[in-house]
Amino acid sequence: MTQASTQATGKTVTFKRPDGKELSGYLASPAKTEGAPAVVVIQEWWGLNDQIRGVADRLAACGYLALVPDLYRGEMTVEEEEAHHLMDKLDFAVFIPELSAGVVFYGMPPLEFLDPAAIKVPVQAHWGTQDEFFPADGVDQLEAKLSEGGVDLEFHRYLAHHAFANEEAVGPGRIPGTQYDPVWAQLAMDRTLTFFGRTLWG
């Protein structure tokens, strides 16, 4: 989501999950916290790294309390194989029972496991039409299933590759098939903030 902040605004905190277990995370706070909407920012598969902290910092600068749960419990990686390993260890039984809206950046569940009736909040999603990991035809099928299920839906497509909003997806060290695009990243962030302004501010 656009260029990373040069100075972090957050801190590491410990909080309780809905099941009572403790988890740590990165909390970025706005200048005025009273009445500020809260946003839970889910990391990419690399873990709680500087890039995802930067996303939280930018949201905080726009007036949101932004929490990034440390889903890997202190571990992170820049290696694709290790990222697969860490992701496989996640406990996906963890859930957030009360949400007001959701925003997705280039990621989707298997369609056979998706129940549109269970989605009760507005959803915005951002996709790259050149994404090799989540091809355009799959995005079309997802949109159709959600729309037919009555989900309040807003899909945006960009002439971009996977991870187009991740400013670290650049250079020869990036995973093949990923590529940061600052123009599309900024547009996606602008649309996200407009969406949050409509759905999160009472």
C-alpha positions as CSV (number, residue, x, y, z in Angstrom):
1,M,0.0,0.0,0.0
2,T,2.2,2.9,-1.2
3,Q,5.6,3.8,0.1
4,A,6.4,2.7,3.7
5,S,6.5,5.2,6.5
6,T,10.0,6.4,7.4
7,Q,9.1,6.5,11.1
8,A,7.0,3.9,12.9
9,T,4.1,5.2,15.0
10,G,3.3,1.9,16.8
11,K,4.5,-0.5,19.5
12,T,4.4,-4.2,20.3
13,V,1.4,-5.1,22.5
14,T,-0.1,-8.3,24.0
15,F,-3.8,-9.0,23.7
16,K,-6.3,-11.8,24.2
17,R,-7.8,-13.7,21.3
18,P,-11.5,-14.5,21.3
19,D,-10.6,-18.0,22.7
20,G,-8.8,-16.4,25.6
21,K,-5.3,-17.2,24.5
22,E,-2.7,-14.5,24.4
23,L,-1.1,-13.2,21.2
24,S,1.3,-10.3,20.6
25,G,1.1,-7.8,17.7
26,Y,2.0,-4.4,16.4
27,L,-0.4,-1.6,17.3
28,A,-0.2,1.7,15.5
29,S,-2.3,4.5,17.0
30,P,-3.5,7.8,15.6
31,A,-2.9,11.2,17.2
32,K,-6.5,11.1,18.5
33,T,-7.6,7.7,19.7
34,E,-11.0,8.5,21.1
35,G,-13.6,7.4,18.7
36,A,-11.1,6.1,16.2
37,P,-12.2,3.0,14.3
38,A,-10.1,-0.1,14.6
39,V,-8.6,-2.0,11.7
40,V,-7.0,-5.5,12.0
41,V,-4.3,-5.8,9.4
42,I,-3.4,-9.3,8.4
43,Q,0.2,-9.9,7.3
44,E,1.4,-11.4,4.1
45,W,3.0,-14.8,4.4
46,W,6.4,-13.2,5.3
47,G,5.3,-12.5,8.9
48,L,5.2,-9.3,10.9
49,N,7.9,-7.4,9.1
50,D,8.6,-3.8,8.5
51,Q,6.5,-3.6,5.3
52,I,3.3,-4.7,7.1
53,R,4.1,-2.4,10.1
54,G,4.3,0.4,7.5
55,V,0.8,-0.4,6.3
56,A,-0.5,-0.1,9.9
57,D,1.5,3.2,10.4
58,R,-0.2,4.7,7.3
59,L,-3.6,3.7,8.5
60,A,-2.9,5.3,11.9
61,A,-1.8,8.5,10.1
62,C,-5.3,8.5,8.6
63,G,-7.0,8.2,11.9
64,Y,-7.3,4.5,12.5
65,L,-6.2,2.2,15.3
66,A,-4.4,-0.5,13.3
67,L,-3.4,-3.8,14.9
68,V,-1.2,-6.4,13.1
69,P,-1.5,-9.7,15.0
70,D,1.8,-11.6,15.1
71,L,0.4,-14.8,13.6
72,Y,3.8,-16.5,13.3
73,R,4.6,-15.7,17.0
74,G,7.8,-13.8,16.4
75,E,9.0,-15.6,13.3
76,M,9.4,-14.1,9.9
77,T,11.2,-14.9,6.7
78,V,12.2,-13.6,3.3
79,E,12.4,-17.2,1.9
80,E,9.5,-18.6,-0.1
81,E,9.9,-22.2,1.2
82,E,10.1,-21.0,4.8
83,A,7.0,-18.8,4.3
84,H,5.1,-21.9,3.2
85,H,6.2,-23.7,6.3
86,L,5.1,-20.9,8.6
87,M,1.8,-20.4,6.9
88,D,1.0,-24.1,7.2
89,K,1.4,-23.9,11.0
90,L,-1.2,-21.2,11.5
91,D,-4.2,-21.9,13.6
92,F,-7.1,-20.7,11.4
93,A,-9.6,-21.5,14.1
94,V,-8.8,-18.0,15.4
95,F,-11.6,-15.7,14.3
96,I,-13.0,-12.2,14.9
97,P,-16.7,-12.5,15.7
98,E,-17.6,-8.8,15.1
99,L,-16.6,-6.9,12.0
100,S,-18.0,-3.9,10.2
101,A,-16.3,-4.4,6.9
102,G,-13.5,-6.3,5.2
103,V,-10.9,-5.4,2.6
104,V,-9.0,-8.1,0.6
105,F,-5.8,-7.6,-1.3
106,Y,-5.2,-10.4,-3.9
107,G,-6.1,-13.4,-1.9
108,M,-9.1,-15.8,-1.9
109,P,-10.3,-19.0,-0.2
110,P,-11.1,-22.2,-2.2
111,L,-14.6,-21.5,-3.7
112,E,-15.9,-24.9,-2.4
113,F,-15.4,-23.7,1.2
114,L,-16.9,-20.3,0.7
115,D,-20.3,-19.6,2.2
116,P,-21.6,-16.2,1.1
117,A,-24.4,-16.4,3.6
118,A,-21.9,-16.2,6.4
119,I,-20.6,-12.8,5.1
120,K,-22.7,-10.2,6.8
121,V,-20.6,-7.1,6.2
122,P,-19.5,-5.0,3.1
123,V,-16.4,-6.3,1.3
124,Q,-14.0,-4.5,-0.9
125,A,-11.3,-6.5,-2.9
126,H,-8.3,-5.6,-5.0
127,W,-6.9,-7.8,-7.8
128,G,-4.2,-7.8,-10.3
129,T,-5.3,-9.0,-13.8
130,Q,-1.7,-10.3,-14.4
131,D,-1.7,-12.3,-11.0
132,E,-0.4,-15.8,-11.6
133,F,-1.3,-16.9,-8.1
134,F,-4.9,-15.9,-8.3
135,P,-5.9,-15.8,-12.0
136,A,-8.5,-13.5,-13.4
137,D,-11.0,-16.3,-14.1
138,G,-10.9,-17.4,-10.5
139,V,-11.6,-13.8,-9.4
140,D,-14.5,-13.7,-11.8
141,Q,-16.0,-16.9,-10.3
142,L,-15.5,-15.6,-6.8
143,E,-17.2,-12.3,-7.6
144,A,-20.1,-14.2,-9.2
145,K,-20.6,-16.5,-6.2
146,L,-20.5,-13.6,-3.7
147,S,-22.8,-11.5,-5.7
148,E,-25.3,-14.3,-6.2
149,G,-25.1,-14.8,-2.4
150,G,-26.2,-11.2,-1.8
151,V,-22.8,-10.0,-0.4
152,D,-22.4,-6.2,-0.4
153,L,-19.4,-6.3,-2.8
154,E,-16.9,-4.0,-4.4
155,F,-14.3,-5.5,-6.6
156,H,-11.4,-3.5,-8.2
157,R,-9.1,-4.9,-10.9
158,Y,-5.7,-3.5,-11.9
159,L,-3.3,-4.2,-14.8
160,A,-0.8,-5.5,-12.3
161,H,0.9,-8.6,-10.9
162,H,0.6,-10.3,-7.5
163,A,1.7,-8.1,-4.5
164,F,1.4,-4.9,-6.5
165,A,0.8,-3.0,-3.3
166,N,3.8,-4.4,-1.5
167,E,6.7,-2.0,-2.0
168,E,9.2,-4.7,-1.1
169,A,8.2,-6.8,-4.2
170,V,10.9,-5.2,-6.3
171,G,14.2,-6.2,-7.8
172,P,15.7,-9.6,-8.6
173,G,15.1,-10.9,-5.1
174,R,11.4,-10.9,-5.3
175,I,9.3,-14.0,-5.8
176,P,8.7,-14.6,-9.6
177,G,5.3,-13.4,-10.5
178,T,5.2,-10.5,-8.0
179,Q,5.8,-6.9,-8.8
180,Y,5.2,-3.7,-6.9
181,D,3.4,-1.0,-8.8
182,P,3.3,2.4,-7.0
183,V,0.5,3.9,-9.2
184,W,-1.9,1.0,-8.7
185,A,-0.9,0.7,-5.0
186,Q,-1.8,4.3,-4.4
187,L,-5.2,4.0,-6.1
188,A,-6.0,0.8,-4.2
189,M,-5.1,2.6,-0.9
190,D,-7.2,5.6,-1.8
191,R,-10.2,3.3,-2.5
192,T,-9.6,1.4,0.7
193,L,-9.6,4.6,2.7
194,T,-12.8,5.8,1.0
195,F,-14.4,2.4,1.7
196,F,-13.4,2.6,5.4
197,G,-14.7,6.2,5.6
198,R,-18.1,4.9,4.4
199,T,-18.2,1.7,6.5
200,L,-16.3,2.4,9.7
201,W,-17.0,5.9,10.7
202,G,-20.3,6.0,12.6
